[in-house]
Amino acid sequence: MVCGVIKYMDDELENILGAKSKLRIIRAMINADDALQSINSLSEMAEVAYSVAYRDVHILKDLGFVVDEEGKYRVNRRHSLYLKIAEIFADKEEIGGISISNRQRKDIAKIWAEVGNHENAQIIMHHNADPDAVGSAVALALLLKKQGLRVTVSAPLGISRQGRRVLEKFQFHVREEVEKSPSLVFIVDSSSSEQIGKLAFRTKPKIILIDHHQRGNLAKDADFTFVDTEAHSCAILVYRMIVSLGIPVVSHAAPFILCGIVADTAFLRIACKEDIDAVDELLNHVELSDIFDALSVKEDISERIAKLKVMRRVELYRVRDLIIAFSRAGSFESRAAVSIIRMGADVAVVFNVKKSEIRISARVRKYLSSDIDLVKMLKNAEPLIEGSVGGHAGAASANGKNPNKVNEVRKVILKSFEKRANSVSKLIK
């Protein structure tokens, strides 16, 4: 498995994994979980010479993948590549068709142990919450309620039309307001604080993040995390928690989990075996036709107008064989970006500029998402917009508080493509 991963490594990953001795050291450190290890113990665990262990540990430390605490070492779980690398070495167990690694089981166990210390919980979703956010939040709420906690689910920055349709179809109430004094807060399907808005708690709660996007500032600030960037949906992670804990699925939670999985796998078109196995099990509680019905929402006229306006404002650039489209929208920027891709662009970047904020939504054609990482590309724009980036390689978004840098952001993105293709961009008129 390691060799298969190394074949497709980027430069940063290759620096970390690019030697057999380093692979052995990393495996030993990951299997030791968070326990601090001396060079001597790592040498013995990895079965490499002390001098080799010393060299590799200090290389990994310089790369930020290893933390040094008074002469003992452990893996830096906050490193951007930690999850990807940990999965390479993970010992996995299949439970009910769901593959769960030892690391994930430990993360889930820690979260569940923390849950036992509280009587109430608040679950928060991202802005314009989609079916995956809604499904994850509600399924989690039902799981926590079954354990005797008082739970509220909040969408402080609104719910999408599809999300509202899911809630209406399967009868669950979500609040707009956030509790002021929760002792335990779950944040689902979100990677950056800009996606959930400013939260003003009277006292600092314990924060648990459940997410499938690349790690943002929420992962750094959370007390506990259950993050898997390879998962197609956040809902499958909630389902994975339920399976790992050995808790039977609450029948009225099944529709919400299914809505999240089906929506974020493009109606199962990009589903993997785990997704299909979960769907197969969950269909014991609900009909698939009901899920499709809940997710089938007719576009209202405002959305159609917004998309057509975006098309009118499109500015096209060509970098070798890539067509990169930029546009602006007053709303529905993510859907507008998808529409631009469907019209023929390879990459679409749509700006939503307000008086004191900027939102950017970017999409890339599916077959290019293994070569083009939009999150990495937009990361270069974070200082310009004074915000943060989240999402996946093929579908990313950014939120910031400096709306005056659209031209600079466009230049940064084009420069990234020019460097990648070793070619200049040309405006298509």
Phi, psi and omega per residue, in radians:
M1 nan -0.687 -3.139
V2 -1.067 -0.771 -3.100
C3 -1.088 -0.670 3.122
G4 -1.106 -0.627 3.132
V5 -1.279 -0.768 -3.103
I6 -1.048 -0.562 -3.135
K7 -1.007 -0.541 -3.067
Y8 -1.971 0.441 -3.053
M9 -1.294 2.613 2.916
D10 -1.552 3.096 -3.028
D11 -1.058 -0.758 -3.085
E12 -1.126 -0.744 3.131
L13 -1.151 -0.675 3.134
E14 -1.126 -0.645 3.105
N15 -1.060 -0.621 -3.099
I16 -1.398 -0.749 -3.012
L17 -1.757 -0.028 -2.905
G18 -1.315 0.622 3.038
A19 -2.807 2.521 -3.099
K20 -1.076 -0.685 -3.119
S21 -1.155 -0.663 3.110
K22 -1.150 -0.644 3.096
L23 -1.045 -0.737 -3.137
R24 -1.172 -0.713 3.121
I25 -1.112 -0.790 -3.123
I26 -1.114 -0.757 3.105
R27 -1.007 -0.777 -3.132
A28 -1.091 -0.739 -3.094
M29 -1.214 -0.699 3.130
I30 -1.178 -0.723 3.116
N31 -1.163 -0.400 3.088
A32 -1.421 -0.011 -3.126
D33 1.023 -2.223 -3.079
D34 -1.657 0.076 -3.082
A35 -1.208 2.333 3.102
L36 -1.236 2.422 -3.095
Q37 -2.260 2.486 3.040
S38 -1.410 2.866 3.084
I39 -1.043 -0.684 -3.130
N40 -1.084 -0.794 -3.127
S41 -1.187 -0.647 3.098
L42 -1.161 -0.640 3.089
S43 -1.051 -0.758 -3.135
E44 -1.229 -0.779 -3.108
M45 -1.125 -0.682 -3.097
A46 -1.524 -0.168 -3.118
E47 1.009 0.847 3.036
V48 -2.251 2.791 -3.140
A49 -1.078 2.618 -3.134
Y50 -0.972 -0.765 -3.102
S51 -1.105 -0.641 3.114
V52 -1.201 -0.765 3.114
A53 -1.066 -0.745 3.128
Y54 -1.049 -0.838 -3.134
R55 -1.061 -0.860 -3.053
D56 -1.174 -0.704 3.136
V57 -1.071 -0.720 -3.121
H58 -1.281 -0.517 3.005
I59 -1.132 -0.809 3.141
L60 -1.130 -0.591 3.081
K61 -1.145 -0.769 3.123
D62 -1.099 -0.534 3.116
L63 -1.431 -0.075 3.117
G64 1.446 0.083 -3.107
F65 -1.520 -0.263 3.135
V66 -2.202 2.469 3.132
V67 -1.885 2.378 3.135
D68 -1.816 2.104 3.088
E69 -2.185 1.702 3.113
E70 0.943 0.833 3.054
G71 1.460 0.058 3.031
K72 -2.109 2.777 -2.903
Y73 -2.317 2.631 3.018
R74 -2.625 2.843 3.116
V75 -1.219 2.478 3.069
N76 -1.461 1.727 -3.084
R77 -1.174 -0.231 3.123
R78 -1.570 -0.062 3.126
H79 -1.127 2.490 -3.040
S80 -1.064 -0.437 -3.117
L81 -1.776 0.076 -3.067
Y82 -1.008 -0.863 -3.054
L83 -1.103 -0.737 -3.141
K84 -1.089 -0.770 -3.109
I85 -1.255 -0.692 3.139
A86 -1.066 -0.635 -3.140
E87 -1.174 -0.516 3.125
I88 -1.066 -0.694 -3.052
F89 -1.733 0.025 -3.013
A90 -1.211 2.362 2.934
D91 -1.463 2.157 -3.026
K92 -1.972 2.663 3.082
E93 -2.282 2.397 3.137
E94 -1.699 2.138 3.122
I95 -2.154 1.988 3.125
G96 1.024 0.631 3.124
G97 1.480 -0.096 -3.118
I98 -1.823 2.200 -3.131
S99 -1.552 2.090 -3.089
I100 -2.203 2.183 -3.127
S101 -1.407 2.829 3.096
N102 -1.027 -0.707 -3.140
R103 -1.076 -0.767 3.140
Q104 -1.143 -0.690 3.113
R105 -1.077 -0.674 3.113
K106 -1.154 -0.745 3.109
D107 -1.057 -0.774 3.140
I108 -1.127 -0.733 3.137
A109 -1.086 -0.710 3.112
K110 -1.117 -0.750 3.120
I111 -1.082 -0.778 -3.067
W112 -1.219 -0.579 3.065
A113 -1.127 -0.675 3.114
E114 -1.180 -0.680 3.117
V115 -0.978 -0.651 -3.135
G116 -1.133 -0.228 3.137
N117 -1.583 0.065 -3.019
H118 -2.264 2.739 3.098
E119 -1.898 -0.277 3.140
N120 -2.456 2.730 -3.134
A121 -2.546 2.572 3.063
Q122 -2.042 2.298 3.099
I123 -1.995 2.250 -3.046
I124 -2.111 2.381 3.139
M125 -1.929 2.844 3.141
H126 -1.326 2.968 -3.127
H127 -1.068 2.529 -3.125
N128 0.882 0.894 -2.984
A129 -0.916 2.209 -3.113
D130 -1.589 3.104 -3.109
P131 -1.024 -0.541 3.122
D132 -1.208 -0.772 3.095
A133 -1.098 -0.815 -3.139
V134 -1.094 -0.839 -3.107
G135 -1.091 -0.734 3.131
S136 -1.120 -0.803 -3.082
A137 -1.123 -0.794 -3.092
V138 -1.219 -0.753 3.115
A139 -1.060 -0.728 3.105
L140 -1.123 -0.723 3.127
A141 -1.058 -0.755 -3.140
L142 -1.152 -0.643 3.087
L143 -1.109 -0.783 -3.117
L144 -1.202 -0.662 3.110
K145 -1.105 -0.625 3.118
K146 -1.105 -0.452 3.115
Q147 -1.552 0.073 3.050
G148 1.658 0.116 3.122
L149 -1.463 2.599 2.945
R150 -1.466 2.178 -2.989
V151 -2.259 2.374 2.963
T152 -2.151 2.517 3.100
V153 -1.989 2.253 -3.069
S154 -2.220 2.525 3.028
A155 -2.173 1.404 -3.018
P156 -1.101 -0.393 -3.121
L157 -2.052 0.501 2.990
G158 1.605 2.909 -3.109
I159 -2.207 2.455 3.114
S160 -1.200 2.891 3.115
R161 -1.107 -0.678 3.080
Q162 -1.123 -0.739 3.115
G163 -1.068 -0.759 3.117
R164 -1.121 -0.671 3.127
R165 -1.083 -0.724 3.104
V166 -1.070 -0.790 -3.136
L167 -1.118 -0.680 3.119
E168 -1.202 -0.741 -3.083
K169 -1.123 -0.737 -3.036
F170 -1.937 0.236 2.892
Q171 1.031 1.326 3.003
F172 -2.527 2.396 -3.098
H173 -1.679 2.254 3.072
V174 -2.050 2.378 -3.135
R175 -1.588 2.751 2.999
E176 -1.526 -0.689 -3.091
E177 -1.286 2.583 3.075
V178 -1.772 2.401 3.096
E179 -1.007 2.484 -3.104
K180 -1.464 -0.486 -3.056
S181 -2.322 0.892 3.081
P182 -1.315 2.564 3.083
S183 -1.545 -0.361 -3.113
L184 -2.388 2.241 -3.131
V185 -2.183 2.209 2.979
F186 -1.791 2.329 3.006
I187 -2.014 2.202 -3.056
V188 -2.064 2.530 2.992
D189 1.010 0.583 -3.111
S190 -2.450 2.523 3.139
S191 -2.032 -0.408 -3.084
S192 -2.226 2.649 -3.098
S193 -1.125 -0.490 3.124
E194 -1.100 -0.431 -3.111
Q195 -1.325 -0.314 -3.105
I196 -2.016 -0.123 3.141
G197 1.450 3.044 -3.123
K198 -1.357 2.175 -3.131
L199 -1.859 2.098 -3.105
A200 -1.906 1.621 3.109
F201 -1.604 2.532 3.118
R202 -1.206 -0.685 3.069
T203 -2.255 2.634 -3.068
K204 -1.262 2.066 3.106
P205 -1.523 2.926 2.937
K206 -1.319 2.329 -3.074
I207 -2.024 2.275 3.121
I208 -2.113 2.234 -3.134
L209 -1.889 2.253 3.013
I210 -2.119 2.066 -2.986
D211 -2.769 2.776 3.097
H212 -2.182 0.246 3.083
H213 -1.668 2.919 3.067
Q214 -1.083 2.506 -3.005
R215 -1.078 2.294 3.038
G216 -2.071 -2.723 -3.070
N217 -1.235 -0.374 3.111
L218 -1.147 -0.639 3.119
A219 -1.141 -0.610 3.137
K220 -1.235 -0.598 -3.063
D221 -1.540 -0.319 -3.063
A222 -1.254 2.614 3.066
D223 -1.352 -0.595 3.122
F224 -2.414 2.545 3.100
T225 -2.349 2.543 2.926
F226 -2.289 1.615 -3.020
V227 -2.159 2.304 3.057
D228 -2.441 1.824 -3.068
T229 -1.280 -0.187 3.114
E230 -1.526 -0.266 -3.130
A231 -1.225 2.488 -3.136
H232 -1.336 -0.375 -3.095
S233 -2.589 2.797 3.025
C234 -1.313 -0.542 -3.125
A235 -1.061 -0.627 3.134
I236 -1.182 -0.491 3.098
L237 -1.230 -0.694 3.072
V238 -1.105 -0.729 3.103
Y239 -1.101 -0.702 3.109
R240 -1.064 -0.682 3.083
M241 -1.063 -0.827 -3.109
I242 -1.043 -0.803 -3.125
V243 -1.126 -0.775 -3.117
S244 -1.078 -0.642 -3.112
L245 -1.400 -0.145 3.139
G246 1.241 0.453 -3.127
I247 -1.695 2.260 3.100
P248 -1.071 2.477 3.118
V249 -1.158 2.216 3.035
V250 -1.158 2.225 -2.998
S251 -0.979 -0.659 -3.119
H252 -1.455 0.028 2.983
A253 -1.539 -0.431 -3.069
A254 -0.975 -0.791 -3.138
P255 -1.051 -0.629 -3.105
F256 -1.239 -0.727 3.084
I257 -1.100 -0.769 -3.139
L258 -1.093 -0.712 3.120
C259 -1.044 -0.737 3.123
G260 -1.121 -0.799 -3.126
I261 -1.134 -0.854 -3.078
V262 -1.110 -0.774 -3.112
A263 -1.128 -0.778 -3.057
D264 -1.457 -0.064 2.991
T265 -1.866 0.366 3.130
A266 0.924 0.951 -3.133
F267 1.000 0.776 3.042
L268 1.280 0.145 -3.136
R269 -1.209 -0.491 3.117
I270 -2.008 0.374 -3.106
A271 -1.183 2.525 3.050
C272 -1.773 -3.126 -3.108
K273 -1.024 -0.730 -3.141
E274 -1.054 -0.767 3.115
D275 -1.043 -0.809 -3.099
I276 -1.143 -0.722 3.118
D277 -1.103 -0.697 3.109
A278 -1.138 -0.772 3.117
V279 -1.038 -0.782 -3.130
D280 -1.011 -0.755 3.137
E281 -1.221 -0.747 -3.062
L282 -1.241 -0.396 3.122
L283 -1.247 -0.072 2.977
N284 -1.228 -0.256 -3.058
H285 -1.970 -0.246 -3.060
V286 -2.750 2.678 3.110
E287 -1.455 2.452 3.127
L288 -1.103 -0.568 3.120
S289 -1.069 -0.568 3.091
D290 -1.208 -0.605 3.103
I291 -1.175 -0.837 3.125
F292 -1.058 -0.669 3.126
D293 -1.121 -0.739 -3.129
A294 -1.135 -0.540 -3.083
L295 -1.600 -0.122 -3.110
S296 -1.579 1.751 -3.112
V297 -2.104 2.193 3.115
K298 -1.218 2.348 3.085
E299 -1.093 2.283 3.070
D300 -1.421 2.957 -3.022
I301 -1.136 -0.547 -3.132
S302 -1.149 -0.652 3.113
E303 -1.193 -0.729 3.140
R304 -1.127 -0.705 3.107
I305 -1.119 -0.759 3.139
A306 -1.028 -0.772 -3.134
K307 -1.123 -0.725 -3.129
L308 -1.171 -0.639 3.075
K309 -1.129 -0.690 3.111
V310 -1.065 -0.746 3.126
M311 -1.062 -0.667 -3.123
R312 -1.163 -0.480 -3.072
R313 -1.685 0.051 -3.042
V314 -1.092 2.375 3.036
E315 -2.087 2.166 -3.006
L316 -1.894 2.446 3.049
Y317 -2.245 2.617 3.071
R318 -2.089 2.254 3.024
V319 -2.159 1.809 -2.968
R320 0.927 -2.058 -3.078
D321 -1.671 0.093 -3.141
L322 -1.632 2.384 3.009
I323 -1.875 2.077 -3.097
I324 -1.961 2.186 -3.071
A325 -1.974 2.352 3.034
F326 -2.081 2.510 3.061
S327 -2.746 3.124 3.108
R328 -2.205 2.626 3.102
A329 -2.508 2.627 3.049
G330 -1.590 -0.248 3.125
S331 -2.946 2.943 3.099
F332 0.982 0.649 -3.068
E333 -1.121 -0.609 -3.122
S334 -1.208 -0.739 3.116
R335 -1.174 -0.618 3.105
A336 -1.120 -0.697 3.115
A337 -1.095 -0.710 3.091
V338 -1.086 -0.720 -3.140
S339 -1.107 -0.665 3.123
I340 -1.130 -0.702 3.078
I341 -1.076 -0.766 -3.134
R342 -1.112 -0.475 3.134
M343 -1.373 -0.219 3.043
G344 2.326 -0.147 3.121
A345 -1.270 2.648 3.045
D346 -1.483 -0.637 3.115
V347 -2.321 2.379 3.103
A348 -2.220 2.279 3.094
V349 -2.227 2.074 -3.094
V350 -2.065 2.220 3.140
F351 -1.729 2.363 2.976
N352 -2.038 1.839 -3.014
V353 -1.862 2.102 3.076
K354 -1.921 -3.102 -3.090
K355 -1.066 -0.734 -3.071
S356 -2.267 0.316 3.097
E357 -2.657 2.816 3.069
I358 -2.387 2.401 3.036
R359 -2.140 2.405 -3.141
I360 -2.199 2.286 3.074
S361 -2.120 2.277 -3.101
A362 -2.251 2.469 3.106
R363 -2.395 2.680 3.097
V364 -2.350 2.631 3.093
R365 -0.987 2.514 -2.998
K366 -0.977 -0.775 -3.047
Y367 -1.233 -0.224 3.119
L368 -1.671 -0.155 -3.015
S369 -1.179 -0.314 3.079
S370 -1.415 -0.292 -3.124
D371 -1.849 -0.488 -3.077
I372 -2.009 2.093 3.124
D373 -1.823 1.779 -3.080
L374 -1.174 -0.537 3.115
V375 -1.101 -0.832 3.118
K376 -1.059 -0.695 -3.095
M377 -1.152 -0.765 -3.125
L378 -1.286 -0.368 3.104
K379 -0.977 -0.571 3.138
N380 -1.134 -0.338 -3.109
A381 -1.645 -0.116 -3.097
E382 -0.964 -0.825 -3.137
P383 -1.109 -0.554 -3.118
L384 -1.183 -0.771 -3.081
I385 -1.590 -0.082 -3.110
E386 0.972 0.897 -3.113
G387 -2.637 -2.653 -3.093
S388 -2.507 2.814 -3.063
V389 -1.991 2.563 3.061
G390 -2.579 3.071 3.080
G391 2.051 -2.606 -3.087
H392 -2.200 3.015 -3.129
A393 -0.989 -0.714 -3.073
G394 -1.683 -0.109 -3.124
A395 -2.636 1.785 -3.046
A396 -2.195 2.802 3.078
S397 -2.501 2.752 3.099
A398 -2.418 2.504 3.097
N399 -2.253 2.348 3.141
G400 -2.622 3.031 -3.087
K401 -1.940 0.130 3.072
N402 -2.002 1.726 -3.057
P403 -1.488 0.085 -3.018
N404 -1.715 0.266 -3.023
K405 -2.061 0.461 -3.092
V406 -1.045 -0.824 -3.113
N407 -1.091 -0.710 3.136
E408 -1.148 -0.695 3.116
V409 -1.118 -0.745 3.103
R410 -1.010 -0.771 -3.140
K411 -1.110 -0.715 3.130
V412 -1.089 -0.759 -3.132
I413 -1.145 -0.799 3.132
L414 -1.086 -0.685 3.132
K415 -1.094 -0.654 3.107
S416 -1.078 -0.763 3.128
F417 -1.219 -0.648 3.108
E418 -1.095 -0.745 3.122
K419 -1.132 -0.735 -3.136
R420 -1.094 -0.707 -3.072
A421 -1.658 -0.086 -3.071
N422 0.914 0.854 -3.097
S423 -2.680 2.819 3.114
V424 -1.625 2.703 3.103
S425 -1.542 2.595 3.113
K426 -2.233 2.310 3.110
L427 -1.245 2.252 3.095
I428 -1.602 2.058 -3.116
K429 -1.787 nan nan
